[in-house]
């Protein structure tokens, strides 16, 4: 119980310390509309993985409907964009929060690099102190099994990992 209270307290303090300014909803929608049009005009096949052109625009509308009236932080907006572009399933259409400083500012980095295999996620490289972990499967994060994490964060995984396939043994 004390550990849970401590974890919640740390999360609340971190949220206050690293809280980002909210971007107004109308600004976010204008930016998102630009992205939707840019993908349509530059991507060789923006519709197939959504089903068709109507479904592509339906998904875009759902994203806009999920933007609260109060707006979103840049980090939360990036997550919405990732949910939209993830179905494209290509290595060229992505948003990388580290490039614009979001992840760097929030300091979410671990000293490991991960790869996706057919049946697991594993540590592919790390610093000298943790070399013995290379090849290790990630089984859970904070007592949440990987199956559940992957199901709830699949839209993030495709954007952050290269499209290489491995087999864990």
Residue pairs with C-beta under 8 A, 6 or more apart in sequence:
18 105
18 106
19 73
20 73
20 74
20 75
21 73
22 70
22 71
22 72
22 73
23 71
23 72
23 73
23 74
23 77
24 71
25 67
25 68
25 69
25 70
25 71
25 72
27 71
28 67
28 71
28 72
28 77
29 64
29 67
31 77
32 60
32 63
32 64
32 67
32 80
32 81
32 84
35 81
35 84
36 57
36 60
36 84
39 46
39 85
39 88
39 93
40 46
40 56
43 88
43 90
43 93
46 56
46 88
47 53
47 55
47 56
49 87
49 88
49 89
50 56
50 59
50 87
59 84
59 87
60 84
63 80
63 81
63 83
63 84
66 80
67 77
67 80
72 80
74 100
74 102
75 97
75 102
75 106
78 95
78 97
78 102
79 155
79 156
81 95
82 94
82 95
82 155
82 156
82 159
83 155
85 93
85 94
85 95
85 159
86 154
86 155
86 156
86 158
86 159
89 158
91 162
91 163
94 159
95 159
96 159
97 103
98 104
103 109
111 126
111 127
111 129
111 130
112 123
112 125
112 126
112 130
112 133
113 123
113 124
113 125
113 126
114 121
114 122
114 123
114 124
114 138
114 161
115 121
115 122
115 124
115 161
115 162
115 164
115 166
116 157
116 161
116 164
116 165
116 166
117 165
117 166
117 167
117 168
118 165
118 166
118 167
118 168
119 167
119 168
120 137
120 138
120 146
120 168
121 137
121 138
121 146
121 150
122 135
122 136
122 137
122 138
122 166
122 168
123 130
123 133
123 134
123 135
123 136
123 138
124 134
125 134
126 133
126 134
137 168
138 146
139 145
139 146
140 146
140 149
141 149
150 157
